[in-house]
Amino acid sequence: MRYGLLISCGVLVAVSFLGERAHPAEVVERDQWFAGYMGESKLGWAHLVTGMDTLNGKPVGIVRLNATIYAEAFLGAGASAVEYDLVQHMDAGTLAPILLESRVNLAGEPSTTRIRFDEGVPSFEVTYGGRTERGTIDVAPDQALEADLGFLLQPKPSTRQTHFVSFLSLQVAEGAVTVLTDDLPEGATSGVRSVCTVGTMTAYLDAAGKIVSAALPMGVRLEPRPEAEARDMGPEGYVPPVNLGIGFGGKSDRRIDDPDAVTDLTVVLRGLPAGSVPSIGGRQEAEDLPDGIRVHTQSDDVRSLFDAAPDLPIPWDDPSLLAEERFLDVNAAPVEAATRAAVGDEHNSARAAFAIASWIDANIEPGDFVGPIRSASSVLRTGKGVCRDYAALYVAMARRAGIPSRVVIGMVYARDGFYLHSWAESYVGRWVPVDPTRPHEAFDATHITLGRGSLAEVWDTSRYTGTLTVQIESYRD
């Protein structure tokens, strides 16, 4: 089984919470080191600085984070060090974002992101594999933005809803900051829970505002340490016995020995809001419970429609599912050429969908890109990617071939739990799932759909990560 699943940046971004001493204007000034752990295994370290800075000759607030995490990059792909640098400049009073810059270096493949907010419409610039993509971010006229790490600079003693620009999905997302006063661990006098770019994080603070403990997605915890201790990874060559390549998700209470063979599955998801999991006729049924969501899934296979699928192009009332959209550059020359190479003279839509997925599997390699979403043509140029890149390229090529298609985000079982993964759905007489990371295997029932739609919408990971748990009620091979 091979999955190009999202590499978790949660442990890299979520190290920053409240600080040591306050500026007269209530800006928190901090210079603090942290060690990151999963269970008893040390993952790496992070250095956080918050306070005031100068940008273009004007005083601004700043949150600066540098982190290094050691873990396996992908299932079975060996060990890698992830080096991460993030700088957020913002208005120190309103916390409105001004400039965000990030750099991720995984296995020697750096990517950089720069988002500017000082010219009316936010604009982004992403560089990866020696190429740069630029674009703008849509913001509603009445939508006030807050830097998603702004609460670190100027903590406000109020629970509130926020909007921020996610540096992963490059779009506006909903966030929340919750002040905690009950059920605090020993030594803590307050707490803060935040929903930001990488999901839900919780920090518990002592009377001086220092972090007593912090809980992150995937069961990662952070502990403040002196610099030398934070950076000490023990014996030379040590690699934590954990794998972050499987990405965000939740541990399950039972083990599945052969997930590829699962044809029927029933689970209860906890940690997601009611109504957030869709029912999909014939393949997935979701039922809200008082304390979670029961989901029943069944396996499927596009190849079962080879003899019954309509010919290309498929007539469709909703042109959006055949059209070009942000990141899905259907009409780009590289996408057109790849589609022609994959489909050839095939007219059967189900066979064409399978041919496209198979072509992607043969021509795109699992890569170590952990930055923002990329366009389909960018994935073709670099020839490698993670699961969302496979899904984006598949949907762009399928639409180019005349197959109504959309991107899916969900969870799939891997090793010891269910983790975020991306695939696609195509209409070939009925809606059928297609996973281009493993096209020659049946779509097993451990795939649980959480959202469908445009690439940017479904890849807002903050909606799906945090305290998610999965209880397996039953499954059948």
C-alpha positions as CSV (number, residue, x, y, z in Angstrom):
1,M,0.0,0.0,0.0
2,R,1.4,3.4,-0.9
3,Y,-0.1,6.7,0.2
4,G,1.2,10.2,-0.5
5,L,-0.3,11.5,2.7
6,L,0.1,15.0,4.0
7,I,3.1,15.6,6.1
8,S,2.2,17.1,9.4
9,C,3.3,20.7,10.0
10,G,1.2,20.8,13.2
11,V,4.1,20.1,15.5
12,L,6.1,22.8,13.7
13,V,3.6,25.6,13.9
14,A,1.8,24.9,17.1
15,V,4.6,25.5,19.4
16,S,3.7,29.1,20.0
17,F,1.4,30.2,22.8
18,L,1.5,32.8,25.5
19,G,4.7,34.2,26.9
20,E,6.9,35.6,29.5
21,R,6.4,39.3,30.0
22,A,4.1,41.9,28.5
23,H,5.0,45.1,26.6
24,P,3.3,48.2,28.0
25,A,0.9,48.0,25.0
26,E,0.1,44.4,26.1
27,V,2.3,43.0,23.4
28,V,4.0,39.9,24.7
29,E,7.8,39.8,24.4
30,R,9.3,36.3,24.4
31,D,12.4,34.4,23.6
32,Q,11.7,30.7,24.5
33,W,12.8,27.2,23.5
34,F,10.7,24.1,23.4
35,A,11.2,20.4,23.0
36,G,8.6,18.3,21.2
37,Y,7.5,14.8,22.1
38,M,5.2,12.1,20.9
39,G,4.8,9.7,23.8
40,E,8.2,9.2,25.2
41,S,9.9,9.8,21.9
42,K,11.5,13.2,21.3
43,L,10.7,14.7,17.9
44,G,12.8,17.9,17.8
45,W,12.9,21.4,19.0
46,A,11.5,24.9,18.4
47,H,12.5,28.5,19.1
48,L,9.9,31.2,19.4
49,V,10.3,35.0,19.5
50,T,7.4,37.4,19.9
51,G,7.4,41.2,20.4
52,M,7.8,44.4,18.3
53,D,9.7,44.8,15.1
54,T,10.1,47.4,12.3
55,L,8.8,46.8,8.8
56,N,9.1,49.4,6.0
57,G,10.1,51.9,8.7
58,K,7.0,51.3,10.8
59,P,6.6,49.6,14.2
60,V,4.8,46.2,13.9
61,G,4.2,43.2,15.9
62,I,6.1,40.0,15.1
63,V,5.9,36.2,15.8
64,R,9.0,34.4,14.7
65,L,9.3,30.6,14.8
66,N,12.2,28.3,13.9
67,A,11.8,24.6,14.4
68,T,13.5,21.3,13.4
69,I,11.6,18.0,13.6
70,Y,13.0,14.5,13.0
71,A,10.8,11.7,11.8
72,E,10.1,9.4,8.8
73,A,8.9,11.5,5.8
74,F,6.6,8.9,4.2
75,L,5.5,5.4,5.0
76,G,8.6,3.3,4.4
77,A,10.6,6.2,2.9
78,G,13.2,6.5,5.6
79,A,14.0,9.3,8.0
80,S,14.1,13.1,7.3
81,A,14.7,16.3,9.2
82,V,12.0,19.0,8.6
83,E,13.4,22.5,9.1
84,Y,10.7,25.1,9.4
85,D,10.9,28.9,9.6
86,L,7.8,31.2,10.0
87,V,7.6,34.9,10.4
88,Q,4.2,36.7,10.9
89,H,4.2,40.5,10.9
90,M,0.9,42.2,12.1
91,D,-0.6,45.3,13.5
92,A,0.2,45.2,17.2
93,G,-3.2,46.6,18.2
94,T,-5.7,45.0,15.9
95,L,-3.7,41.8,15.1
96,A,-4.5,42.4,11.4
97,P,-1.9,40.5,9.3
98,I,0.6,42.5,7.3
99,L,3.2,40.0,6.0
100,L,3.6,36.2,6.4
101,E,6.7,34.4,5.3
102,S,7.5,30.7,5.7
103,R,10.2,28.3,4.6
104,V,10.0,24.5,4.9
105,N,13.0,22.3,4.0
106,L,12.3,18.6,4.0
107,A,15.0,16.2,2.7
108,G,16.8,19.0,0.9
109,E,13.7,20.2,-1.0
110,P,12.9,23.7,0.3
111,S,9.7,25.6,-0.4
112,T,8.9,29.2,0.5
113,T,5.6,31.1,0.9
114,R,5.1,34.8,1.1
115,I,1.7,36.4,1.7
116,R,1.3,40.2,1.6
117,F,-1.7,42.0,3.1
118,D,-0.7,45.6,2.7
119,E,-2.0,46.2,-0.8
120,G,-5.7,45.8,-0.3
121,V,-6.1,42.3,-1.8
122,P,-3.8,39.7,-0.1
123,S,-1.4,38.2,-2.6
124,F,0.8,35.1,-2.4
125,E,4.0,33.9,-3.9
126,V,5.0,30.3,-3.6
127,T,8.4,28.9,-4.7
128,Y,9.1,25.2,-5.0
129,G,11.4,23.1,-7.3
130,G,12.9,26.3,-8.8
131,R,9.5,27.6,-9.9
132,T,7.3,30.4,-8.5
133,E,3.5,30.7,-8.6
134,R,1.7,33.9,-7.8
135,G,-1.9,34.8,-7.1
136,T,-4.4,36.6,-5.0
137,I,-6.7,35.6,-2.1
138,D,-10.4,36.4,-2.1
139,V,-11.6,38.2,1.1
140,A,-15.1,39.4,1.6
141,P,-15.4,43.2,2.0
142,D,-16.8,42.9,5.5
143,Q,-14.4,40.2,6.6
144,A,-11.8,41.4,9.1
145,L,-8.7,39.2,9.2
146,E,-6.6,38.3,12.2
147,A,-3.1,36.8,12.0
148,D,-3.7,33.2,13.1
149,L,-0.8,33.4,15.6
150,G,-1.8,36.9,16.7
151,F,-3.1,35.8,20.0
152,L,0.6,35.0,20.9
153,L,1.6,38.6,20.4
154,Q,-1.3,40.2,22.3
155,P,-3.4,37.8,24.3
156,K,-7.0,38.9,24.7
157,P,-8.9,37.6,27.7
158,S,-11.9,36.7,25.6
159,T,-13.3,33.7,23.7
160,R,-13.9,34.7,20.1
161,Q,-14.4,33.6,16.5
162,T,-11.8,34.8,14.0
163,H,-10.9,34.7,10.3
164,F,-7.4,34.2,9.0
165,V,-5.6,33.3,5.8
166,S,-4.3,29.7,5.9
167,F,-0.8,29.4,4.5
168,L,-1.7,25.8,3.4
169,S,-4.9,26.4,1.5
170,L,-4.1,30.0,0.6
171,Q,-7.6,31.1,1.4
172,V,-9.7,32.6,4.2
173,A,-10.6,30.1,6.9
174,E,-12.6,30.3,10.1
175,G,-10.7,30.2,13.4
176,A,-11.4,30.4,17.1
177,V,-9.7,31.3,20.3
178,T,-11.1,29.9,23.5
179,V,-10.0,30.9,27.0
180,L,-9.9,27.9,29.4
181,T,-10.5,28.2,33.1
182,D,-11.6,24.7,34.2
183,D,-10.0,21.3,34.3
184,L,-6.5,22.7,34.3
185,P,-3.5,20.5,34.9
186,E,-1.3,20.8,37.9
187,G,0.7,24.0,37.9
188,A,-1.5,25.8,35.4
189,T,-3.7,28.8,36.2
190,S,-5.2,29.3,32.7
191,G,-5.3,27.9,29.3
192,V,-5.9,28.8,25.6
193,R,-7.3,26.6,22.8
194,S,-6.8,27.9,19.3
195,V,-8.1,26.8,15.9
196,C,-5.6,28.0,13.3
197,T,-3.9,26.9,10.0
198,V,-2.8,23.4,11.3
199,G,-5.8,22.5,13.5
200,T,-6.6,22.7,17.2
201,M,-3.9,23.3,19.8
202,T,-4.2,23.8,23.5
203,A,-1.7,25.4,25.9
204,Y,-1.9,25.5,29.7
205,L,-0.1,28.4,31.4
206,D,1.1,29.2,34.9
207,A,0.6,32.4,36.8
208,A,3.6,34.1,35.1
209,G,2.2,33.2,31.6
210,K,4.7,30.5,30.9
211,I,3.6,27.3,29.3
212,V,3.1,24.3,31.6
213,S,2.2,22.0,28.8
214,A,0.7,22.1,25.3
215,A,-1.3,19.5,23.4
216,L,-1.1,19.4,19.5
217,P,-2.7,17.3,16.8
218,M,-1.5,13.7,16.5
219,G,-0.9,13.5,20.3
220,V,2.2,15.7,20.2
221,R,3.1,17.6,23.3
222,L,5.5,20.5,23.9
223,E,7.5,21.3,26.9
224,P,9.6,24.4,27.5
225,R,13.3,23.7,27.9
226,P,16.7,25.5,28.0
227,E,18.1,25.9,24.5
228,A,20.8,23.2,24.9
229,E,18.4,20.7,26.3
230,A,15.7,21.5,23.7
231,R,18.2,20.9,20.9
232,D,19.8,17.7,22.3
233,M,18.5,14.8,20.3
234,G,20.7,12.2,22.1
235,P,23.0,9.8,20.4
236,E,24.2,10.6,16.8
237,G,21.9,9.1,14.2
238,Y,18.9,8.9,16.5
239,V,15.6,8.9,14.6
240,P,12.3,9.0,16.6
241,P,10.3,5.7,16.2
242,V,7.3,7.5,14.8
243,N,6.1,8.5,11.4
244,L,4.8,12.0,10.7
245,G,4.3,11.2,7.0
246,I,0.9,9.7,7.7
247,G,-0.2,13.2,8.6
248,F,-3.0,14.5,10.8
249,G,-5.7,12.3,12.1
250,G,-6.7,10.2,15.0
251,K,-5.7,6.9,16.6
252,S,-8.2,4.2,16.5
253,D,-9.1,1.8,19.4
254,R,-8.6,-1.3,17.3
255,R,-6.0,-2.4,14.8
256,I,-6.9,-3.4,11.2
257,D,-4.3,-5.9,9.9
258,D,-5.2,-5.7,6.2
259,P,-7.0,-2.4,5.5
260,D,-6.9,-2.9,1.7
261,A,-9.3,-5.8,2.1
262,V,-11.9,-4.1,4.2
263,T,-15.2,-4.0,2.3
264,D,-17.5,-2.8,5.1
265,L,-16.7,-0.5,8.1
266,T,-18.6,1.2,10.9
267,V,-16.9,3.7,13.2
268,V,-17.8,6.5,15.6
269,L,-15.8,9.7,15.1
270,R,-15.4,12.1,18.1
271,G,-14.0,15.5,17.9
272,L,-15.8,16.7,14.8
273,P,-18.9,19.0,14.9
274,A,-22.3,17.5,14.2
275,G,-23.4,17.5,10.6
276,S,-19.8,17.8,9.3
277,V,-19.6,14.3,7.8
278,P,-21.6,13.8,4.5
279,S,-23.7,10.8,3.6
280,I,-23.0,9.5,0.1
281,G,-25.6,7.2,-1.4
282,G,-24.5,3.6,-1.6
283,R,-21.1,4.2,-0.1
284,Q,-21.2,6.2,3.1
285,E,-23.9,6.9,5.7
286,A,-23.4,9.4,8.6
287,E,-25.5,9.6,11.7
288,D,-25.1,12.3,14.4
289,L,-25.0,10.9,17.9
290,P,-25.1,12.8,21.2
291,D,-21.3,12.3,21.6
292,G,-20.0,11.8,18.1
293,I,-20.8,10.7,14.5
294,R,-21.4,7.1,13.5
295,V,-20.2,6.5,9.9
296,H,-20.8,3.4,7.9
297,T,-18.7,3.0,4.7
298,Q,-18.4,0.4,1.9
299,S,-15.7,-0.3,-0.6
300,D,-16.1,0.6,-4.3
301,D,-14.2,0.3,-7.6
302,V,-14.3,2.4,-10.7
303,R,-13.4,-0.8,-12.7
304,S,-16.8,-2.3,-11.9
305,L,-18.3,0.3,-14.3
306,F,-16.1,-0.6,-17.3
307,D,-19.0,-2.2,-19.2
308,A,-21.7,0.3,-18.2
309,A,-20.2,3.8,-18.2
310,P,-21.2,6.4,-20.7
311,D,-18.9,7.6,-23.4
312,L,-16.9,10.8,-23.3
313,P,-17.6,13.7,-23.0
314,I,-20.3,13.3,-20.3
315,P,-23.1,15.9,-20.6
316,W,-23.4,17.7,-17.2
317,D,-25.7,20.4,-16.0
318,D,-23.2,21.9,-13.5
319,P,-20.4,23.4,-15.6
320,S,-18.3,24.0,-12.5
321,L,-17.4,20.3,-12.2
322,L,-15.9,20.4,-15.7
323,A,-14.4,23.9,-15.5
324,E,-11.0,25.3,-14.6
325,E,-10.7,26.7,-11.1
326,R,-8.0,27.9,-8.8
327,F,-5.2,25.3,-8.7
328,L,-7.1,23.1,-11.2
329,D,-5.8,24.6,-14.4
330,V,-7.7,22.4,-16.7
331,N,-6.8,24.4,-19.8
332,A,-3.0,24.6,-19.2
333,A,-0.9,23.1,-21.9
334,P,0.9,20.6,-19.6
335,V,-2.5,19.3,-18.3
336,E,-3.8,19.0,-21.9
337,A,-0.8,17.1,-23.0
338,A,-0.8,14.7,-20.0
339,T,-4.5,14.0,-20.5
340,R,-4.0,13.2,-24.2
341,A,-1.1,10.8,-23.2
342,A,-3.2,9.1,-20.5
343,V,-6.5,8.7,-22.3
344,G,-5.5,8.3,-26.0
345,D,-8.4,7.1,-28.0
346,E,-10.4,5.7,-25.1
347,H,-14.1,6.8,-25.1
348,N,-15.5,4.8,-22.2
349,S,-15.5,7.3,-19.2
350,A,-14.8,4.7,-16.5
351,R,-11.9,3.3,-18.4
352,A,-10.6,6.8,-19.1
353,A,-10.8,7.7,-15.4
354,F,-8.9,4.6,-14.5
355,A,-6.3,5.3,-17.3
356,I,-5.8,8.9,-15.9
357,A,-5.3,7.6,-12.4
358,S,-2.9,4.9,-13.6
359,W,-0.9,7.4,-15.7
360,I,-0.5,9.6,-12.6
361,D,0.6,6.6,-10.6
362,A,3.2,5.8,-13.2
363,N,4.5,9.3,-13.8
364,I,4.3,11.2,-10.5
365,E,6.5,10.1,-7.6
366,P,5.8,10.6,-3.9
367,G,7.5,13.8,-2.9
368,D,8.3,15.8,0.2
369,F,6.4,19.0,-0.5
370,V,4.8,20.3,2.7
371,G,3.9,23.8,1.7
372,P,0.7,25.3,0.3
373,I,-1.5,23.8,-2.4
374,R,0.0,23.7,-5.9
375,S,-1.6,23.8,-9.3
376,A,-2.0,20.7,-11.4
377,S,0.5,22.0,-14.0
378,S,3.0,22.6,-11.2
379,V,2.7,19.0,-10.1
380,L,3.4,17.9,-13.6
381,R,6.5,20.1,-13.9
382,T,8.0,18.8,-10.7
383,G,6.9,15.2,-11.2
384,K,6.3,14.5,-7.5
385,G,3.9,15.4,-4.8
386,V,1.8,14.3,-1.8
387,C,-1.8,13.0,-1.9
388,R,-3.4,16.4,-2.4
389,D,-1.1,16.9,-5.5
390,Y,-2.2,13.5,-6.9
391,A,-5.8,14.5,-6.4
392,A,-5.5,17.9,-7.9
393,L,-3.8,16.6,-11.0
394,Y,-6.3,13.8,-11.4
395,V,-9.3,16.1,-11.2
396,A,-7.8,18.6,-13.6
397,M,-7.0,15.8,-16.1
398,A,-10.4,14.1,-15.7
399,R,-12.2,17.4,-16.3
400,R,-10.0,18.0,-19.3
401,A,-11.2,14.6,-20.6
402,G,-14.8,15.5,-20.1
403,I,-15.5,13.7,-16.8
404,P,-17.2,15.7,-14.1
405,S,-14.9,15.4,-11.1
406,R,-14.2,16.9,-7.7
407,V,-11.5,16.7,-4.9
408,V,-12.2,14.8,-1.7
409,I,-10.6,15.1,1.7
410,G,-11.1,12.3,4.2
411,M,-9.3,9.8,6.3
412,V,-7.8,6.4,5.5
413,Y,-6.4,3.7,7.8
414,A,-2.6,3.4,8.0
415,R,-0.6,1.6,10.6
416,D,-2.4,2.4,13.8
417,G,-5.1,4.9,13.0
418,F,-7.0,7.0,10.5
419,Y,-5.1,9.9,9.0
420,L,-6.0,12.7,6.6
421,H,-5.8,11.8,2.9
422,S,-7.0,13.2,-0.3
423,W,-8.5,11.5,-3.4
424,A,-11.2,12.3,-6.0
425,E,-14.7,11.5,-7.1
426,S,-15.8,11.2,-10.8
427,Y,-19.2,10.8,-12.4
428,V,-19.1,7.9,-14.8
429,G,-22.8,6.9,-14.8
430,R,-22.7,7.4,-11.0
431,W,-20.4,9.1,-8.6
432,V,-17.4,6.8,-7.9
433,P,-14.3,7.4,-5.8
434,V,-10.9,7.3,-7.5
435,D,-7.6,7.3,-5.5
436,P,-4.7,8.1,-7.9
437,T,-2.2,7.2,-5.2
438,R,-3.2,3.5,-5.5
439,P,-5.4,3.1,-8.7
440,H,-4.9,-0.6,-9.2
441,E,-6.4,-1.5,-5.8
442,A,-10.1,-1.4,-5.0
443,F,-11.2,1.6,-3.0
444,D,-11.4,0.1,0.4
445,A,-13.9,0.9,3.1
446,T,-11.3,2.5,5.4
447,H,-11.6,5.6,3.2
448,I,-13.9,8.0,5.2
449,T,-15.1,11.1,3.3
450,L,-15.1,14.3,5.3
451,G,-15.5,16.9,2.6
452,R,-15.9,17.3,-1.2
453,G,-15.5,20.3,-3.5
454,S,-12.7,22.6,-4.7
455,L,-9.2,21.9,-3.7
456,A,-8.8,25.0,-1.5
457,E,-12.0,24.4,0.3
458,V,-11.4,20.8,1.2
459,W,-7.8,21.3,2.2
460,D,-8.6,23.6,5.0
461,T,-7.1,21.1,7.5
462,S,-8.0,23.2,10.5
463,R,-11.6,21.8,10.3
464,Y,-10.5,18.2,10.7
465,T,-7.6,18.1,13.1
466,G,-7.2,18.4,16.8
467,T,-8.8,16.0,19.3
468,L,-10.2,13.5,16.7
469,T,-10.6,9.9,17.9
470,V,-12.0,6.9,16.0
471,Q,-13.8,4.0,17.6
472,I,-14.2,1.0,15.3
473,E,-17.5,-0.7,15.9
474,S,-17.1,-3.3,13.2
475,Y,-15.5,-4.1,9.9
476,R,-15.6,-7.0,7.4
477,D,-13.0,-8.2,4.9
